Amino acid sequence: MSEPLLRLSGLTKAYPGVVANKDVSFDILPGEVHALLGENGAGKSTLVKTIYGLVKPDSGTMSLNGQPFQPPEPRAARAAGVAMVFQHFSLFDALNVAENIALGMENPPPQREIAARVRKVSDQYGLPLDPDRIVGELSAGERQRVEIIRCLLQDPKLLIMDEPTSVLTPQEVAILFETLRQLSAEGTAILYISHKLEEIRTLCDNATILRLGAVVATCDPRATSARDMAELMVGSKLHVPEKADKPAGETALTLQNLSAKAPHRFGTALKDISLEVRKGEVLGIGGVAGNGQDELVAALSGEMRVAPAMITYQGQGIGQMPPNARRKIGLLAAPEERMGHAAAPDMSLTENAVMTAMTREKLTSNGFLHWGKARGFAEGVIKAFDVRTPGPANAARSLSGGNLQKFVIGREILQKPDVFVVNQPTWGVDASAAAAIRQALLDLAAKGAAVIVISQDLDELMEISDRFAALNEGRLSPPRPAKGLTVEDIGLMLGGAHDMEVAHVEG
C-alpha cells in the first residue's frame, strides 16, 4: 500500500445554523480515482473548497505528500499541485480558448506558446481542442475540455472534478473517462463528485460517503450497487417514482411553426417547431446542450416574444404575452440556470418566492406585500421539497446547488400550474432528491397539468415521459411515444434525423 497523496484528519467547518463538515477524515492515494458522495447539503462542496483553499476549516488538518497542507487561497493550492474543475464553467465567450487559458495562469507565456501547449496536451490526453476557437462557439463538452486542459497545464498531483458529466453527451463522457483513466495511470489522483452513481461504479476505485457533514461509510463502488450507495447517502430506502396509468386529456398548449432568431451571437435560432401538449401528460425533450433549449424555454415563458399565433394556450395566441401575464393564466416555467436566472443570489428565499409567486399566490393587495403570507409560502416550499436551510430568511446563495434547485422547482409546482415547462429539473441534485422531483412532476401531470421536461438526462426522460422529442440545432423532431424507444432510436433523433422520424411516424 502506497503512502497517501492527501490525508484529511478531523476536518470540521461550521456556519451559522449548520455544521457543514464534522470530523471528516479519509485518505486519497496517488493514482486513485476517489468518489466523494452525499446528498445535497451533505458537505461535499465545503470539503473540496477547503482542499482548494477557498474555505478555512475551524479545526482538523490536511497533509499533502506527507507535508502539512493548508492553502490560504486557490493560488497556493495550485502551486502545491491541486487543480479543480468546477461544475459551473468560468470562461469568457468572446475570447478564444488560448486567451481563456492564459487568464487562469499566474505568469502566462506568449499566446503562441500557450496555443502550442494546448495542442500538445489535447493530443496527449485525447481531448480534441483548437486553441484558436472562440469559446462562445464551443459545445458544452468542448468548454469543459478548456477547463480540464487549463488544469492539466499545471501538471496536477490531485485533480478535483465537481459534476463533470452533467452537460456531456454519452460520447463525450466516454472520452472524458478515457482521459481520467490515463491521468490515473500516470499517478494523478482524482477526487470525483457526481450524483450519477452508475458512472461512479464504472470509473472509481473507492468512495467516501458524507451525510449531514460527517463520513458515514466507505465502499468499493465496483462491488456496491447504485441503489445501495444512494441509500447509504440518505440513510433510508430510496423511493422509486411511480407513474399514474391515466390517458392524456385535451390539448393544453400548441406550438405552430415556432421560429425565432438567436437572441445573441452565441445563441441558437428556433426553426419551425410544432407540437401539441395535452393535459395530464409529460412531454420529454432531449438534446445536447446548446441546441436551443434555453431559447425554447424563453419563448414559452415569455422572456422571448414571438408572433402571437406561434404559441396557443387555451385557444388564445400568447406569443407576445409577457412572463407575469402567462403566469397569471397558468403557464409557469423554470429555467436551467438556478443562480441569477431562476433565483436572485443575495435575496432571501422569501423574496425569491415572491418574485414568481406574487400573482398566483395573491401575496399582494393594493400594492402592499403580505410578508407573513410570503414567508409562509416559502416555508411550505422548504418543507414540501425538503430544502436543507435554516429558514426562509437565508439568502439563495447560502444553499447548496441541489437544495436551491429543489426550492426553485418546488416554488413553481406549489403554484399549481396548468402548464409547467422545466429545463434540467434534477441537474446537480442527489439520487433521493431527483426521485422526489420526478415524482412531483408525475404527480402534477396526474392532477391534470401538461408538463414539458427539457433534459440532457435521457434516463430521466425515459422514466417519466409519455412522449419524447429531440431538439437539434433549433429544430424539434416529431414527438414519439416514449415506451418502446430504443437507444438507437433516441440517438438518431438527437442527431437530427428528422426526415426519418417523420417517415416513421407517418408509416
C-alpha positions, -999 to 999 in steps of 0.1 A, spaced: 0 0 0 15 33 -11 15 64 12 -15 87 9 -11 117 -15 -37 136 5 -47 129 41 -77 146 58 -78 144 95 -107 156 116 -118 185 93 -146 205 108 -163 236 95 -194 253 109 -215 282 96 -244 299 115 -271 274 119 -253 245 102 -222 222 106 -210 218 70 -182 193 78 -179 173 110 -147 155 119 -141 144 83 -111 120 78 -100 99 48 -70 93 25 -66 97 -12 -38 76 -28 -16 85 -58 -33 75 -90 -66 67 -72 -100 78 -86 -118 85 -53 -155 93 -53 -170 118 -28 -207 111 -24 -235 126 -5 -270 141 -9 -273 178 -14 -262 197 16 -241 168 29 -209 190 29 -192 179 -3 -187 215 -17 -174 228 16 -149 200 18 -134 204 -17 -133 242 -12 -112 235 19 -88 214 -1 -87 240 -28 -80 269 -4 -114 286 -7 -125 277 28 -105 277 60 -115 248 84 -124 255 120 -104 225 131 -85 195 117 -55 191 95 -45 181 60 -13 168 46 -1 165 10 27 142 2 34 138 39 38 176 44 13 199 63 -11 214 38 -35 243 45 -37 266 14 -48 301 23 -61 306 -13 -65 287 -45 -32 301 -59 -14 282 -31 -33 250 -37 -25 251 -74 12 258 -66 11 227 -44 -3 205 -72 -41 207 -66 -63 216 -95 -101 218 -97 -127 217 -125 -158 234 -112 -194 225 -120 -200 259 -135 -175 270 -161 -156 302 -157 -150 312 -193 -154 343 -214 -175 336 -245 -159 364 -266 -123 352 -261 -106 322 -278 -95 291 -260 -59 301 -256 -69 335 -242 -92 319 -217 -65 296 -205 -40 325 -202 -64 342 -178 -60 313 -154 -22 315 -153 -1 334 -129 26 344 -154 12 334 -189 37 329 -217 30 344 -252 -2 333 -269 17 313 -295 34 292 -268 1 286 -249 -16 275 -282 12 250 -288 9 236 -253 -29 233 -256 -24 214 -289 2 191 -273 -19 183 -241 -51 179 -261 -34 153 -284 -17 136 -254 -50 131 -235 -74 126 -263 -93 159 -258 -96 175 -292 -95 213 -289 -85 241 -312 -68 269 -292 -79 295 -318 -117 287 -315 -139 313 -299 -153 299 -266 -188 311 -273 -189 288 -304 -180 257 -284 -203 230 -273 -207 224 -235 -184 194 -238 -157 214 -256 -160 241 -229 -153 215 -203 -122 204 -222 -109 240 -219 -113 238 -181 -96 204 -180 -67 214 -202 -63 246 -182 -58 223 -151 -36 198 -169 -12 225 -180 -5 229 -142 7 192 -141 -15 185 -110 -9 157 -85 -46 159 -75 -75 168 -98 -109 176 -82 -139 173 -105 -173 185 -95 -203 170 -115 -181 168 -146 -206 149 -168 -238 169 -162 -236 187 -196 -220 160 -217 -233 136 -243 -226 98 -238 -198 100 -264 -182 129 -245 -185 111 -212 -166 81 -228 -138 105 -240 -136 121 -205 -134 87 -188 -105 76 -211 -87 108 -202 -92 103 -164 -80 67 -166 -49 79 -184 -42 105 -158 -48 79 -131 -23 55 -147 2 83 -148 -1 88 -110 -25 117 -108 -52 113 -81 -87 123 -89 -114 133 -64 -146 129 -83 -180 143 -72 -211 131 -91 -247 122 -85 -246 97 -114 -239 66 -94 -236 42 -124 -207 64 -136 -191 62 -101 -193 24 -104 -177 25 -138 -149 49 -130 -140 50 -93 -117 28 -72 -131 39 -38 -159 61 -24 -163 81 7 -199 89 16 -209 120 36 -242 126 54 -250 158 73 -213 167 71 -199 135 85 -183 104 69 -209 76 73 -195 50 51 -168 40 26 -172 14 -1 -158 -1 -33 -182 13 -60 -175 -17 -83 -188 -41 -57 -217 -19 -45 -250 -12 -64 -261 23 -73 -292 18 -51 -271 7 -21 -249 38 -25 -279 61 -28 -294 46 4 -261 50 23 -262 87 12 -297 93 25 -298 68 54 -331 53 42 -348 33 15 -348 50 -19 -382 60 -34 -388 49 -70 -411 73 -89 -445 59 -98 -463 69 -129 -501 71 -130 -517 50 -157 -541 76 -170 -548 87 -206 -539 123 -215 -567 148 -218 -574 177 -242 -548 199 -258 -534 225 -233 -506 241 -254 -499 243 -291 -468 255 -309 -473 262 -346 -442 268 -367 -425 285 -338 -394 303 -351 -372 329 -335 -338 344 -342 -309 336 -319 -311 362 -290 -274 368 -291 -243 359 -311 -238 325 -294 -274 315 -291 -294 291 -313 -323 301 -336 -356 282 -332 -368 268 -366 -404 258 -373 -411 240 -341 -446 225 -340 -462 203 -313 -492 198 -291 -490 191 -253 -521 176 -236 -534 179 -201 -521 151 -179 -491 142 -200 -453 146 -196 -436 155 -228 -398 149 -226 -375 169 -248 -339 157 -251 -309 172 -267 -272 181 -262 -267 215 -245 -267 244 -269 -292 231 -294 -320 257 -285 -331 245 -250 -327 279 -234 -343 297 -263 -373 273 -263 -379 279 -226 -376 317 -231 -402 316 -259 -426 295 -238 -421 316 -206 -425 349 -223 -389 361 -218 -385 360 -256 -415 372 -277 -427 356 -309 -457 361 -332 -489 356 -311 -502 326 -332 -470 306 -328 -480 297 -292 -516 290 -284 -528 284 -248 -564 275 -242 -574 288 -276 -556 322 -271 -525 333 -291 -500 343 -264 -467 346 -283 -464 383 -273 -477 379 -238 -450 388 -211 -440 363 -183 -462 376 -155 -493 376 -176 -486 339 -186 -481 330 -150 -514 345 -141 -533 323 -166 -514 292 -155 -483 288 -177 -452 286 -155 -416 279 -163 -383 271 -145 -351 278 -164 -319 258 -163 -296 284 -147 -305 285 -110 -283 312 -97 -290 346 -113 -319 335 -135 -342 313 -115 -331 329 -82 -315 362 -71 -284 352 -52 -284 379 -25 -322 379 -19 -338 357 8 -358 326 0 -389 345 9 -381 373 -15 -372 347 -42 -406 331 -36 -424 365 -41 -407 371 -74 -426 344 -92 -455 335 -69 -468 371 -62 -497 369 -85 -509 332 -83 -504 331 -45 -520 365 -40 -491 378 -20 -500 415 -25 -531 436 -22 -535 473 -31 -498 474 -38 -487 461 -4 -468 429 1 -481 404 27 -448 394 42 -463 368 66 -481 351 37 -450 352 16 -429 337 44 -455 310 49 -454 301 12 -416 299 12 -417 278 44 -442 255 26 -418 250 -3 -389 243 21 -410 217 40 -426 200 9 -394 197 -10 -370 190 19 -348 221 12 -319 220 37 -316 255 50 -320 272 85 -351 291 72 -367 313 46 -347 344 57 -315 328 43 -301 341 11 -304 319 -20 -266 318 -24 -263 302 10 -279 270 -3 -260 242 -20 -268 239 -57 -291 209 -53 -311 225 -24 -316 257 -44 -328 235 -73 -353 218 -50 -365 253 -39 -369 266 -74 -388 236 -87 -410 234 -56 -418 271 -58 -433 266 -92 -450 233 -86 -468 245 -54 -484 273 -75 -504 245 -93 -496 254 -129 -519 242 -157 -488 240 -180 -453 237 -165 -421 240 -185 -389 230 -168 -353 228 -181 -329 203 -164 -352 197 -133 -327 174 -115 -294 190 -126 -269 186 -97 -293 170 -72 -287 137 -54 -305 105 -62 -331 108 -35 -339 145 -43 -340 136 -81 -365 109 -74 -386 133 -53 -386 160 -80 -395 134 -107 -424 122 -86 -436 157 -80 -436 163 -118 -455 130 -123 -480 140 -96 -485 174 -112 -494 156 -145 -516 132 -127 -536 161 -114 -542 173 -150 -513 197 -157 -494 195 -190 -457 191 -182 -428 198 -206 -395 184 -193 -363 195 -211 -333 175 -200 -300 161 -211 -305 131 -188 -320 105 -212 -326 80 -183 -347 107 -166 -367 114 -197 -374 77 -204 -385 72 -168 -411 100 -166 -421 109 -202 -452 98 -220 -439 111 -253 -403 121 -264 -389 146 -289 -354 156 -296 -340 192 -301 -312 195 -326 -298 229 -339 -331 246 -330 -353 220 -348 -376 196 -329 -383 160 -341 -419 148 -342 -428 135 -307 -430 98 -303 -443 76 -275 -415 71 -250 -424 35 -243 -405 12 -266 -380 37 -278 -345 21 -282 -311 37 -276 -306 37 -314 -339 55 -320 -330 82 -295 -295 85 -309 -309 91 -344 -334 117 -331 -307 135 -311 -285 136 -342 -312 154 -362 -326 125 -383 -359 144 -386 -369 131 -421 -366 96 -409 -387 103 -378 -415 119 -399 -414 88 -422 -415 65 -391 -445 84 -376 -464 85 -409 -457 49 -417 
